Amino acid sequence: MRAKKPQRITPGRRAPVQESVSTDVPAWKRLIFRIWLRLRRRRGRTETAAPPLRLVVDTNTLVAARWKPESASARIMEMSRNGTIKLLLSGDIDREYRHILKKVNASSDFWDGIDELSERAEWLEPVESIRASEDPNDDMFLTCAVSGGANYIISSDQHLLALDGFRELCICTPTSFFHQADMDSALESEV
């Protein structure tokens, strides 16, 4: 058997990308993503910039961002403020955010950040009411995500996390979101 010859990278040729395999993302989701990218490439749409990811964020993510400014939750809030991702909101979710944040005594700076998030968010009036979670308080997040065509629901709530894949939604923790996003960018550069 011959040893495999190392690949030389020449100008105009991309280096092979090592795919990072995450146990948080099922193989079928990675496969579907690869197929989607290939179809998109065939249709000639790769030249245009991809629209920002659309997220619905559970209240526990905001509370985590309040207590740990260096956490993955805080990074998600910052990405929403700077337009890297698009936060989807409904009236019910906004009311819950404000109700819970009053209980945790959020600082005025944090409230300013929440107001900025609300201004930059895409507001939805859901037409369909979804009842799927064991916890009825979580259904508003599912309803908003489905109505707004969200890519992700970010939550640490076990009732929501158990519904990962519901109507093709990726429901994950804030940390898992960044692992998923890293894998997606590696797959995109592979195609």
Protein Blocks (a to p, Z undefined) as FASTA:
>chain_A
ZZdddddddehiacdddddddfkbcfklmmmmmmmmmmmmmnopmmpccddddddddfkl
mmmmmmmmmbmklmmmmmmmnomaccdddfklmmmmmmmmmmnopafklmmmmmmmmmmp
ccdddfbdcdfbfblklmmmmmmmmmnopabdcdfbfklmmmgoiahiacddfklmmmmm
mmmmmmmmmZZ
